[in-house]
Amino acid sequence: MTNIVITGCSSGIGLATALYLKNKMIKVYPTARKKEDIIKLKELGFEDVFFLDVTKPQTIKETIEGVLQKDGKIDVWFNNAGYGQLGAIEDLDTNLLREQFETNVFGLHEATKEVLKVMRKQGYGKIIQHSSILGLVSLPFRGAYNASKYAIEGLSDTLRLELEESNIHVVLLNTGPIYSKFRANALKTLENIDIENSFFKEYYVAAKEGRAKRVPFALEADAVASVVHKIILTNNPSPRYYITLASYLLAFAKRILPTSLLDKVLLRV
């Protein structure tokens, strides 16, 4: 039976993907970093749930060792864990940017390095990197998140080239707007911003009150889960998958529009 390890399964895309694949008879090893989420996953019928905090390298190693003890292999690893720090660039303390990278980039890199050791030995494997359409284009007030996803793009594109002679596939997911707790959790990060003294106070207040512009073309989290399932079943997956119409449209705009015109488009999103 094909197996997959998924990071960040407490809610949203990670949880939805774990449940979707479980129903498709894929052996799923979900992970979470909070005790209550691990308990919830077990209550949902997952037998083997691992504590994994991507900012703690030892938990990555312990998860890999635990899966190998159970199955002796790791077919697919889905680097899904991450969050979004909101705030204008001028309002971001450098430590906030550093924390964003600790989870979204450095944690992903650590997990990728460790699972590669296993896949090199077994001679095959698939690593799915959860990027975003914001790894290709940028939106205002998401600078920290944009930068972290751009970094994932660079690391993954390079790794794919370095693995050309292997049977290990690196796949990027450029996900667009998905209905999940991601936005609500991102809004909580505004607590890290000095809103009262910001030039963008009005925007922040509107965002917290739910008056900010809504992104169209949003899909349910199963839209991502179905793509992950497709990747699992494909011998030679594509290096990149766009998820949601917004991702297709913005990626296309990035390729054909001059920067000044693209900026005008993005400011209207």
C-alpha positions as CSV (number, residue, x, y, z in Angstrom):
1,M,0.0,0.0,0.0
2,T,1.3,3.5,-0.9
3,N,2.0,5.7,2.1
4,I,2.3,9.4,2.6
5,V,3.5,11.6,5.5
6,I,1.7,15.0,5.7
7,T,2.9,17.8,7.9
8,G,0.5,20.3,9.4
9,C,-2.7,18.3,9.7
10,S,-4.4,20.1,12.6
11,S,-6.9,21.7,10.2
12,G,-7.5,23.1,6.7
13,I,-5.7,21.6,3.8
14,G,-3.6,19.1,5.8
15,L,-6.5,17.6,7.6
16,A,-8.7,17.6,4.5
17,T,-6.0,15.8,2.5
18,A,-5.4,13.3,5.2
19,L,-9.1,12.4,5.3
20,Y,-9.5,12.4,1.5
21,L,-6.5,10.0,1.0
22,K,-7.6,7.8,3.8
23,N,-10.9,7.2,2.0
24,K,-8.9,6.4,-1.1
25,M,-7.1,3.6,0.6
26,I,-3.8,5.4,0.9
27,K,-1.8,4.8,4.1
28,V,-1.7,8.2,5.7
29,Y,0.7,9.2,8.5
30,P,-0.7,12.6,9.6
31,T,1.4,14.9,11.9
32,A,0.6,17.8,14.1
33,R,2.4,19.9,16.7
34,K,-0.3,20.2,19.4
35,K,-1.4,17.4,21.7
36,E,-5.1,18.1,21.2
37,D,-4.8,17.9,17.5
38,I,-3.0,14.5,17.7
39,I,-5.9,13.3,19.9
40,K,-8.4,14.6,17.3
41,L,-6.6,12.9,14.5
42,K,-6.7,9.6,16.3
43,E,-10.4,10.0,17.0
44,L,-10.9,10.5,13.3
45,G,-9.6,7.0,12.7
46,F,-5.9,7.5,12.0
47,E,-3.9,4.8,13.8
48,D,-0.4,6.3,13.5
49,V,-0.2,10.0,14.2
50,F,3.1,11.7,14.9
51,F,4.1,14.8,16.8
52,L,6.0,16.9,14.4
53,D,6.9,20.6,14.7
54,V,8.9,21.6,11.6
55,T,10.9,24.1,13.7
56,K,12.2,21.3,15.9
57,P,14.4,19.0,13.7
58,Q,14.4,16.2,16.2
59,T,10.7,15.7,15.7
60,I,11.2,15.4,12.0
61,K,13.8,12.6,12.5
62,E,11.5,10.8,15.1
63,T,8.6,10.9,12.7
64,I,10.7,9.5,9.8
65,E,12.1,6.8,12.1
66,G,8.6,5.9,13.3
67,V,7.2,5.6,9.8
68,L,10.1,3.4,8.8
69,Q,9.5,1.2,11.7
70,K,5.9,0.7,10.7
71,D,6.3,0.4,6.9
72,G,10.0,0.3,6.1
73,K,9.5,3.0,3.4
74,I,8.2,6.5,2.7
75,D,6.6,6.8,-0.7
76,V,5.4,10.4,-0.5
77,W,6.2,13.3,1.8
78,F,3.9,16.3,1.7
79,N,5.4,19.5,3.2
80,N,2.2,21.2,4.0
81,A,2.9,22.9,7.4
82,G,3.0,26.7,7.3
83,Y,1.2,29.9,8.2
84,G,0.9,33.5,6.9
85,Q,2.2,36.6,8.8
86,L,0.2,39.6,7.7
87,G,1.5,43.2,7.7
88,A,3.0,45.8,5.4
89,I,6.7,45.5,4.9
90,E,7.4,48.7,6.8
91,D,5.4,47.4,9.8
92,L,7.2,44.0,10.0
93,D,9.7,43.6,12.7
94,T,12.6,41.6,11.4
95,N,12.0,38.9,14.0
96,L,8.5,38.4,12.5
97,L,10.1,37.7,9.1
98,R,12.6,35.4,10.7
99,E,9.8,33.4,12.4
100,Q,7.9,33.2,9.1
101,F,10.9,31.6,7.5
102,E,11.6,29.3,10.4
103,T,8.4,27.5,9.7
104,N,7.6,28.0,6.0
105,V,11.2,27.7,4.7
106,F,13.7,26.4,7.1
107,G,11.3,23.8,8.6
108,L,10.4,22.6,5.1
109,H,14.1,22.4,4.1
110,E,14.9,20.4,7.2
111,A,12.1,17.9,6.5
112,T,13.1,17.7,2.8
113,K,16.7,17.0,3.6
114,E,15.9,14.3,6.1
115,V,13.3,12.4,3.9
116,L,15.7,12.6,1.0
117,K,18.1,10.4,2.9
118,V,15.4,7.7,3.0
119,M,14.4,8.2,-0.6
120,R,18.0,8.0,-1.9
121,K,18.4,4.7,-0.1
122,Q,15.1,3.2,-1.4
123,G,15.7,4.6,-4.9
124,Y,12.4,6.4,-5.4
125,G,9.9,8.8,-3.8
126,K,7.8,12.0,-4.2
127,I,8.2,15.2,-2.3
128,I,5.3,17.6,-2.5
129,Q,6.0,21.2,-1.6
130,H,3.1,23.3,-0.7
131,S,3.9,26.7,-2.2
132,S,1.2,29.1,-3.3
133,I,0.3,31.4,-6.2
134,L,2.0,33.9,-3.9
135,G,5.2,32.2,-4.6
136,L,4.9,33.5,-8.2
137,V,3.2,36.8,-7.7
138,S,3.0,39.1,-4.7
139,L,0.1,40.8,-3.0
140,P,0.3,43.8,-0.6
141,F,0.3,43.2,3.1
142,R,1.6,39.7,2.7
143,G,5.3,40.4,2.3
144,A,6.5,37.9,4.8
145,Y,4.4,35.1,3.4
146,N,5.2,36.1,-0.2
147,A,8.9,36.0,0.5
148,S,8.7,32.6,2.2
149,K,6.8,31.1,-0.7
150,Y,9.3,32.6,-3.3
151,A,12.0,30.9,-1.3
152,I,10.3,27.6,-1.5
153,E,10.0,28.0,-5.2
154,G,13.8,28.6,-5.5
155,L,14.7,25.7,-3.3
156,S,12.3,23.3,-5.0
157,D,13.3,24.3,-8.6
158,T,16.9,23.8,-7.7
159,L,16.3,20.5,-6.0
160,R,14.3,19.2,-9.0
161,L,17.3,19.8,-11.2
162,E,19.7,18.2,-8.8
163,L,17.5,15.1,-8.7
164,E,17.2,14.8,-12.5
165,E,19.1,11.5,-12.6
166,S,17.1,9.9,-9.7
167,N,13.6,8.5,-9.4
168,I,12.7,11.1,-6.8
169,H,10.2,13.7,-7.9
170,V,9.8,17.2,-6.5
171,V,6.4,18.7,-7.1
172,L,5.2,22.2,-6.3
173,L,1.6,23.1,-5.5
174,N,0.7,26.7,-6.4
175,T,-2.5,26.9,-4.5
176,G,-4.9,29.8,-4.8
177,P,-7.7,30.8,-2.4
178,I,-9.0,27.8,-0.4
179,Y,-11.7,27.8,2.2
180,S,-9.9,26.9,5.5
181,K,-8.8,28.4,8.8
182,F,-5.7,29.8,7.1
183,R,-7.2,33.3,6.7
184,A,-8.6,33.4,10.2
185,N,-5.2,32.3,11.6
186,A,-3.4,34.9,9.4
187,L,-5.6,37.7,10.8
188,K,-4.6,36.7,14.3
189,T,-1.0,37.6,13.3
190,L,-2.0,41.2,13.1
191,E,-1.6,41.2,16.9
192,N,2.1,41.4,16.1
193,I,1.7,44.7,14.2
194,D,1.7,48.1,15.8
195,I,-1.6,49.0,14.2
196,E,-2.2,52.2,16.1
197,N,1.0,53.8,14.8
198,S,0.8,52.4,11.3
199,F,0.2,54.3,8.1
200,F,-2.1,51.4,7.1
201,K,-4.2,51.5,10.2
202,E,-7.4,51.7,8.3
203,Y,-6.6,48.7,6.2
204,Y,-5.8,46.6,9.3
205,V,-9.0,47.6,11.1
206,A,-11.0,46.7,8.0
207,A,-9.3,43.4,7.7
208,K,-9.9,42.5,11.4
209,E,-13.6,43.5,11.0
210,G,-14.0,41.4,7.9
211,R,-14.4,44.4,5.6
212,A,-11.3,43.6,3.4
213,K,-11.7,42.6,-0.2
214,R,-12.5,39.0,-0.7
215,V,-10.5,36.9,-3.2
216,P,-12.7,35.3,-5.9
217,F,-12.5,31.7,-7.2
218,A,-12.0,30.1,-3.7
219,L,-12.4,26.3,-3.6
220,E,-12.8,23.8,-0.8
221,A,-9.7,22.1,0.6
222,D,-10.6,18.9,-1.2
223,A,-9.4,20.6,-4.4
224,V,-5.9,20.3,-3.1
225,A,-6.4,16.8,-1.7
226,S,-7.6,15.5,-5.1
227,V,-4.4,16.9,-6.8
228,V,-2.2,15.2,-4.1
229,H,-4.1,12.0,-4.8
230,K,-3.4,12.4,-8.6
231,I,0.3,12.9,-7.9
232,I,0.4,9.8,-5.8
233,L,-1.1,7.7,-8.6
234,T,1.1,9.2,-11.3
235,N,4.4,7.6,-12.1
236,N,5.8,10.9,-13.5
237,P,4.0,13.8,-11.9
238,S,4.3,17.3,-13.3
239,P,6.8,19.5,-11.6
240,R,4.0,22.1,-10.8
241,Y,0.2,22.1,-10.3
242,Y,-1.9,25.2,-10.3
243,I,-5.0,24.9,-8.0
244,T,-8.0,27.2,-8.4
245,L,-8.8,29.4,-11.4
246,A,-7.1,32.3,-9.6
247,S,-3.8,30.5,-9.7
248,Y,-4.0,29.8,-13.5
249,L,-5.0,33.4,-14.3
250,L,-2.4,35.1,-12.1
251,A,0.4,32.7,-13.3
252,F,-0.6,33.4,-16.9
253,A,-0.6,37.2,-16.2
254,K,2.9,36.9,-14.6
255,R,4.2,35.4,-17.8
256,I,2.7,37.8,-20.3
257,L,2.2,41.2,-18.6
258,P,4.9,43.8,-18.1
259,T,5.6,44.4,-14.4
260,S,3.9,47.8,-14.3
261,L,0.7,46.4,-15.7
262,L,0.8,43.3,-13.5
263,D,1.1,45.5,-10.5
264,K,-2.1,47.2,-11.5
265,V,-3.8,43.8,-11.7
266,L,-2.5,42.7,-8.4
267,L,-3.6,45.8,-6.6
268,R,-7.2,45.1,-7.6
269,V,-7.2,41.5,-6.4
